[in-house]
Amino acid sequence: MRPEPKTPRVDEEERFLTRVAWAYHVEGMTQGEVAAKLGVTRLRVNRALAEARRIGLVRVSFNTAYAACAEVEAALVDRFDLTTAYVVPSASDPGDTQTIVGAALGNLLTEVLADPAVRLFGMSWGNTLNLATRFMAPLNRPDLEIVSVMGGLTRGSDLNSFEITTRLADLCNARHSYFTAPLYAGSRASRDTIMQLDVFVEVLEKIRSADALAIAAGDISDRSLLMRDALPGDVTQAELRALGAVGDILGVVIDADGRPLDHPVNERVIGVGLADLARVSNVILASGGAHKVPVLRAVLGLGHIDSFVTDEATAQAILGAP
């Protein structure tokens, strides 16, 4: 048997991987330029870069607070079959969560509403959506129409659908229209009567044909605008919680599996239903906070959400749930 040579061997494959990785990552060459420099095909360069990462020869490090957010975004997209997840670092003070999520939504809406393909946009109401309008860049979209997608509060508030829809339309130099009805009717019969009126049939069809819309989700507590200011006087939070309610979306109270609660309040909602969301190509859900985790997970699990905006702590909690 021939003895092993005592001189060190040169690992030509690792040397090649190193030269490719150095030229691409350090010198900033394109894959085509690397291929020309080393006299190989672009396909071999592409495979070499992948192999260099696989064996740990090249390791990517992000020196930014958003690195962990990018990882969580990818996990959310994969788990809930989303088109987009927009996750921002959590605030040191949980009381600022709505503000930072609202700011993130404002940035996303600036991008979405700048797209000329979006001609009809639906806007819900709530504090997060209200804050989003404070962080949007002005646009010039006279061809765009903003429509409110929910019935409003019966008392004045800058969180109401009328005020938010108007503010968003002004920011975009766009037209706007209202859903001029309370969120809940006095009874199922009165709700059915209202929903059959021509004016409401028309606006509901308009909402269902929106190119995109933004909504929020509320929990079952006084922190929720809906529970605090819009819930019918003959319905209590306690009875909803006793039936397994975790929150609402578009005024529809749901349980932990996203199913509408078996309670008369859901028969009194004036507006579009959860199934109608499937007809909209980009449904944007924006919300955050530990108290929102159960309802957000339930809503995401329905499969109707395309874009989700939240903070990192909320996202991690959602992903950590079974």
Secondary structure, 3 states (H helix, E strand, C coil): CCCCCCCCCCCHHHHHHHHHHHHHHHCCCCHHHHHHHHCCCHHHHHHHHHHHHHCCCCCCCCCCCCHHHHHHHHHHHHHHCCCEEEEECCCCCHHHHHHHHHHHHHHHHHHHHCCCCCCEEEECCCHHHHHHHHCCCCCCCCCCEEEECECECCCCCCCCHHHHHHHHHHHHCCEEECCCCECECCCHHHHHHHHCCHHHHHHHHHHHCCCEEEECEEECCCCCHHHHHCCCCCCCHHHHHHCCEEEEECCEEEECCCCECCCHHHHHECECCHHHHHHCCCEEEECCCHHHHHHHHHHHHCCCCCEEEEEHHHHHHHHHCC
